[in-house]
């Protein structure tokens, strides 16, 4: 399997635009795996960082109920 990479703009419609020069490199038939990497919203990144920080903190007293199951 080989990798073809390109950037595209997402629109309101549920379609991806494949640039013409990329489309010319694609085989006429066969199987392809599509993986999308999208830019994260800055607020999402801050939320994820805060959630991770909370997760990594020492166990709180609320979590002590689970200690007997260890």
C-alpha positions, 0 to 999 in steps of 0.5 A, a space after each residue: 500500500 502506498 501513501 498519497 497525501 494532499 490538503 483540501 478544504 472541507 465544505 458544508 456538503 459531505 464531500 471531499 475534493 481530490 485535486 486533479 493532479 492527485 486523482 491522476 495518480 489513483 488507479 481506476 479500480 481497487 481498494 483504498 483506505 482514507 484517513 482524515 487528519 483535521 485541525 483541532 479547535 484550540 478550545 478542544 486542545 485545552 479541554 483535552 490537556 485539562 482532562 489529562 492533567 486531572 487524570 494524572 493527578 493523585 487519586 482523590 478521596 472520591 476515587 478511594 471507593 475503588 481501592 478495595 478492588 485493586 
